[in-house]
Amino acid sequence: MPTFAAAGYLARVLLVLLRVLQGLSAGGETAGAASLTMEESPVGRRGFFPSFTMSGTSGGIVLASLVFLPIAALPQDQLLAWGWRIPFWLSLVVVVVAFLVRRSLEEPEVFEEKAEHADLVRLPLTEMLRTHPKQFVQTVLMSFETVTNTLMQSFGLAYAVVVGIPATTMLWVSVVGNALAIFSQPLMASFSDRIGRKPLFVTGVIGSGVMIFIYFWSISTQDIALVFITSTLITAGTYAMSNAIYPAWFPELFNVRMRYSGVAIGLQIGILCAGFTPLLGEALRGADKANWGPAAWIVAAFSILAAIGAIWARDTFRTPLKDLGAPVHHPQTSSIDKLSV
């Protein structure tokens, strides 16, 4: 990327454009992985198997943090000159693995059945908004659960450095919490297959909204042990409850014909809103860099919105795969189109 001195505002435009492209890719990945895994899961395990998409994300955070720790220890001039490039070079391995995985993927049976009957939607976004408006809004609201992680990873790190906790220490805090979340998230999702998505999701987001106050307070005291404990209780506990469940619950809210669009767009709108919350928290705390209150209240407010969306949504853990979503009728209707709600 050219610097601002070399290219002026073009440099900023290119940077934003590349980040948008990266975001579109990530959004498609999550929705696709969640929908595919949910549709392929055996009866009674639709929550458990999709949760591994989130465990994969946690694993990626752990690996990324571990890779960056030795790089961050480089002298400043070497870090800025070439050190920062090493993680990007290593990501080439991920590209190769992703390509090989995609070459072997097959469409789920429920999707192939629709394709065989020429029952796919040409404009799934339009059809989704017409037939699933409630489910779309519910997905957006529940996606606000990501605000917890966003504020912890961005605002929390910056705040910790301000009060005197080293950035490397906070990286280890993230590593420990996410390492445990790799295992706790499938466990939480497995419970949702037994008692339902709604109870665990609501408990998780409300719990995160409460625990975030303790987490930021622990940073303000510079009590490292307490920071590790509270961060882990959120990342591998309350946040894991909601984060592990949405990969199954969101796709379950939509009919197969526009499932991918509903999950991808609804989820990304929620994540987009969450992306602005660190900026909002920074603005509200004003000149007092030690003021963590606004950030905590932002998490609490968005947690309440996520809980409202979950309470409003239908609990689908016992609904047969073919009956998920709202009825969607093809103009050339056949018996296969008449799906019950």
ZIDAMO-V467125 format. One record per residue. N is the residue number from 1. PHI is phi in degrees with one decimal (NA if undefined). D_FIRST is the distance of its C-alpha to the first C-alpha in whole Angstrom. Layout:
N_PHI_D_FIRST / N_PHI_D_FIRST
This chain:
1_NA_0 / 2_-70.8_4 / 3_-80.1_6 / 4_-63.9_9 / 5_-65.0_11 / 6_-87.2_10 / 7_-125.9_9 / 8_66.1_11 / 9_-67.8_12 / 10_-60.0_10 / 11_-61.4_7 / 12_-68.7_9 / 13_-62.5_11 / 14_-63.8_8 / 15_-63.3_7 / 16_-64.0_11 / 17_-61.3_12 / 18_-65.4_10 / 19_-66.9_12 / 20_-64.2_15 / 21_-62.2_15 / 22_-63.5_15 / 23_-66.0_18 / 24_-61.4_20 / 25_-64.5_20 / 26_-63.1_21 / 27_-62.7_24 / 28_-65.8_25 / 29_-62.6_25 / 30_-62.7_27 / 31_-63.9_30 / 32_-65.0_30 / 33_-63.3_31 / 34_-65.2_33 / 35_-65.1_35 / 36_-60.9_36 / 37_-67.3_37 / 38_-61.1_39 / 39_-69.8_41 / 40_-93.0_41 / 41_-72.2_43 / 42_-68.7_47 / 43_-57.9_49 / 44_82.6_49 / 45_-128.1_46 / 46_-68.9_43 / 47_-85.0_42 / 48_-64.6_42 / 49_-68.5_39 / 50_-62.6_37 / 51_-63.9_36 / 52_-69.1_35 / 53_-65.3_31 / 54_-77.4_31 / 55_-64.5_32 / 56_-64.7_30 / 57_-63.4_27 / 58_-61.7_29 / 59_-63.1_29 / 60_-64.6_25 / 61_-63.2_25 / 62_-62.7_27 / 63_-62.5_25 / 64_-62.1_22 / 65_-66.3_24 / 66_-66.0_26 / 67_-67.6_23 / 68_-78.1_21 / 69_-56.8_24 / 70_-68.0_24 / 71_-68.5_21 / 72_-64.2_21 / 73_-81.9_24 / 74_-65.4_22 / 75_-56.0_23 / 76_-54.0_20 / 77_-67.2_19 / 78_-72.4_18 / 79_-59.9_17 / 80_-75.3_14 / 81_-78.4_14 / 82_-144.5_14 / 83_-59.4_16 / 84_-65.6_14 / 85_-77.5_13 / 86_-59.1_16 / 87_-58.3_17 / 88_-69.9_14 / 89_-64.0_16 / 90_-64.4_19 / 91_-66.8_18 / 92_-60.8_19 / 93_-63.2_22 / 94_-63.5_22 / 95_-60.6_21 / 96_-63.7_24 / 97_-62.1_26 / 98_-61.1_25 / 99_-63.7_26 / 100_-65.9_29 / 101_-64.1_30 / 102_-66.7_30 / 103_-67.0_32 / 104_-104.1_35 / 105_-75.2_35 / 106_-120.6_37 / 107_-69.7_38 / 108_-62.8_40 / 109_-60.8_44 / 110_-64.6_44 / 111_-78.0_41 / 112_-60.9_43 / 113_-62.7_46 / 114_-66.1_44 / 115_-64.1_43 / 116_-64.0_46 / 117_-95.3_48 / 118_51.4_45 / 119_-114.2_45 / 120_-99.3_41 / 121_-94.1_39 / 122_-72.3_38 / 123_-119.9_36 / 124_-62.1_36 / 125_-63.5_34 / 126_-61.0_37 / 127_-65.5_40 / 128_-64.4_38 / 129_-66.8_38 / 130_-78.3_42 / 131_-100.1_43 / 132_-128.4_42 / 133_-63.9_41 / 134_-64.9_42 / 135_-63.3_40 / 136_-64.5_37 / 137_-65.4_38 / 138_-60.2_39 / 139_-64.6_36 / 140_-59.8_34 / 141_-61.9_36 / 142_-67.4_36 / 143_-66.1_32 / 144_-65.8_32 / 145_-61.3_33 / 146_-69.8_30 / 147_-59.7_30 / 148_-56.9_31 / 149_-66.1_29 / 150_-61.3_26 / 151_-69.4_28 / 152_-66.5_29 / 153_-78.2_25 / 154_-104.7_23 / 155_-61.8_26 / 156_-60.6_28 / 157_-64.9_26 / 158_-63.2_25 / 159_-65.3_29 / 160_-61.2_30 / 161_-64.5_28 / 162_-62.0_29 / 163_-83.6_33 / 164_111.3_32 / 165_-88.0_32 / 166_-60.0_29 / 167_-62.0_26 / 168_-64.0_27 / 169_-63.9_30 / 170_-68.6_29 / 171_-64.6_27 / 172_-66.9_30 / 173_-58.5_32 / 174_-65.7_29 / 175_-61.0_30 / 176_-62.9_34 / 177_-62.0_34 / 178_-72.1_31 / 179_-62.9_33 / 180_-71.4_36 / 181_-65.7_35 / 182_-54.8_35 / 183_-96.8_38 / 184_-73.6_39 / 185_-66.4_38 / 186_-60.5_40 / 187_-64.6_43 / 188_-62.3_42 / 189_-65.0_41 / 190_-63.8_45 / 191_-62.5_47 / 192_-66.9_45 / 193_-72.8_47 / 194_-101.3_50 / 195_-111.9_50 / 196_112.4_48 / 197_-74.0_44 / 198_-61.5_45 / 199_-59.1_47 / 200_-71.2_44 / 201_-63.2_41 / 202_-63.3_43 / 203_-59.4_44 / 204_-64.7_41 / 205_-69.7_39 / 206_-66.9_42 / 207_-61.7_42 / 208_-65.6_38 / 209_-62.8_39 / 210_-84.5_41 / 211_-65.5_40 / 212_-62.9_37 / 213_-65.2_39 / 214_-67.7_40 / 215_-63.8_37 / 216_-65.7_35 / 217_-63.4_39 / 218_-64.3_39 / 219_-65.9_35 / 220_-63.2_37 / 221_-84.1_40 / 222_59.4_38 / 223_-86.0_40 / 224_-61.3_38 / 225_-60.7_40 / 226_-68.0_40 / 227_-61.8_37 / 228_-60.8_37 / 229_-65.8_40 / 230_-67.8_39 / 231_-62.3_35 / 232_-68.2_37 / 233_-62.3_39 / 234_-80.0_37 / 235_-61.6_34 / 236_-98.7_37 / 237_-116.9_39 / 238_-63.7_39 / 239_-67.4_36 / 240_-62.2_36 / 241_-59.2_39 / 242_-81.6_37 / 243_-66.6_34 / 244_-78.5_36 / 245_-91.5_38 / 246_-64.0_36 / 247_-60.9_35 / 248_-94.2_38 / 249_-68.9_40 / 250_-59.9_37 / 251_-62.3_38 / 252_-67.7_41 / 253_-78.8_41 / 254_-116.3_40 / 255_-65.2_42 / 256_-57.7_41 / 257_-69.7_40 / 258_-136.2_37 / 259_-61.5_37 / 260_-61.2_33 / 261_-64.5_32 / 262_-60.3_34 / 263_-70.2_33 / 264_-61.5_29 / 265_-74.1_29 / 266_-61.0_31 / 267_-64.0_30 / 268_-71.7_26 / 269_-64.1_28 / 270_-63.3_29 / 271_-68.6_26 / 272_-61.3_24 / 273_-62.7_27 / 274_-63.1_27 / 275_-64.1_23 / 276_-89.0_24 / 277_-66.7_27 / 278_-61.4_25 / 279_-63.7_24 / 280_-65.4_28 / 281_-62.8_29 / 282_-65.4_27 / 283_-68.5_29 / 284_-73.6_32 / 285_-80.5_33 / 286_63.2_32 / 287_-77.3_33 / 288_-83.4_34 / 289_-68.9_32 / 290_-91.6_34 / 291_-85.1_35 / 292_-96.5_34 / 293_-55.5_37 / 294_-57.0_35 / 295_-63.2_32 / 296_-65.6_35 / 297_-67.8_37 / 298_-63.2_34 / 299_-61.2_34 / 300_-62.1_38 / 301_-64.5_38 / 302_-70.1_35 / 303_-65.6_37 / 304_-64.7_40 / 305_-62.1_39 / 306_-64.2_38 / 307_-65.4_41 / 308_-61.2_43 / 309_-61.2_41 / 310_-69.7_42 / 311_-64.7_46 / 312_-70.8_45 / 313_-73.1_44 / 314_-79.1_47 / 315_-83.1_47 / 316_-110.5_46 / 317_-66.3_47 / 318_-109.5_50 / 319_-79.0_50 / 320_-57.7_50 / 321_-55.6_47 / 322_-71.8_48 / 323_-102.5_49 / 324_-74.1_46 / 325_85.9_44 / 326_-87.3_46 / 327_-61.6_48 / 328_-132.4_46 / 329_-108.1_49 / 330_-76.4_48 / 331_-53.8_50 / 332_-94.6_52 / 333_-67.2_53 / 334_-138.7_54 / 335_-63.8_55 / 336_-70.2_52 / 337_-76.5_50 / 338_-85.1_53 / 339_-93.3_51 / 340_-79.5_52 / 341_-68.0_50
